Amino acid sequence: MTTHIRVLGPGCVKCQKLFENAKEAVERLGIDAEVVKVEDVNELVVRGVFETPALVVNDRVLLAGRVPTVSTLRQLLAPRVGT
Amino acid sequence: MTVEAGARRAREGVVRTWLPPAGASLAWVVLYLANGPTWHWVLFHAAGLSPDSRLGETIRFFAFDMTKILLLLTGIVFVVTVLRSFLSIERTRQLLGGRREGLANVAAAALGVATPFCSCSAVPAFIGFVSAGVPLGVTLSFLIASPLVNEVALVLLYGMFGWRIALLYAAAGLLIAVAAGFVLGRLQLERWVEPFVFETRVGAAETGTLLRWRDRIEIGRDEVAKTVRKILPYLAIGIGVGALIHGWVPESFFARYAGPDNPFAVPFAVLLGVPLYSNAAGVLPLVEALYAKGLGTGTLLAFMMAVVGLSLPETILLRRVLKPRLIATFITVVAVGILTVGYLFNAVL
């Protein structure tokens, strides 16, 4: 099953960085996942997130307001994805 | 056996979490204490420069100031970021929701300093606050204090002008955030907020990841690296120019054109400061040189506040939720606050 990963943020430097880190983590894990960047502020607010950027995995907010390293992201993502 | 192995792994985890920050703290203290004597020895003994020569003093000023400010920045940004990781915009929003104006403005300004916040979070934070029933003026107190009273500005002020000016700056910044937010709240500006903000249904937050100490330390370390990388070139140029000016430009020059008696010094400093967002680190050493030559304390504080408090990027982001009329009023009220502080301190100090 494909994992849906969404990076939410109105396009600041941090959001771009998280997007890149998430893509790299997915690549290194070798999982079937789709990483999308969302710049619409409404999606943040509707999900109850006020800190940018936010990482949403399969419709669940995993983290907000910080940009973890690729290896931390791998640890976070590994148990949440179907391989 | 498994229990023992588990306990050992837990112990190793604690060591892995706390050993790096403990080692870094120790190194920090040693470097901070060694800064003055080391440079003195390197420049005046090893390199053979004369402490009385202009060249020697300029190089010593640069090396000592650069080391001191970098150390202060590293230490304070780390500690502040780790402490801030215990608070979130969501928590602040709950604390402020449904409060009456007045005291809530004070709380909002204080929380604005304590909550982790970057200008790109301004829009979701604004919507979140307003939808939680936080009054507009209180929300604006938060948004004014957050960039205005920040640890980087305070460290730079402390490192270059001493704790008195850094404290004055922090107090004046909080005062402006409280007063400007209160005034804006009285002006009944709700109709100049984009209507969709009031209609937005905010979902329940359910951030799934709890922070461990190790995560908080990692967040702190990343923030230090980011801040230092961002301002290092400006700091180097700024302190370099500051070191050059130190002994060279005559005092009367600045005292005449930018001294506390010149009524135009404060507005000029504010106008100059607004477009200089994020380059505070580079501008400040220049201001330090001007200050040494007779620039008024109020003018200096007003300049710093205009640089960090009124930023064009944040204003442009806020345009998504605020109509131009409200943005203009917001900027005007904050600018009047900064000017008042500038004139007041020039008159009193």
Interface residues (C-beta under 8 A of the other chain):
Chain A: G9 P10 G11 C12 K14 C15 V41 N42 L44 V45 V46 R47 G48 V49 F50 E51 T52 R60 V61 L62 L63 A64 G65 R66 V67 P68 T69 T72 L76
Chain B: S88 I89 E90 R93 P116 F117 C118 S119 C120 S121 V123 P124 A125 I127 G128 S131 T200 R201 V202 G203 A204 A205 E206 T207 G208 T209 D215 E218 I219 D222 L317 R320
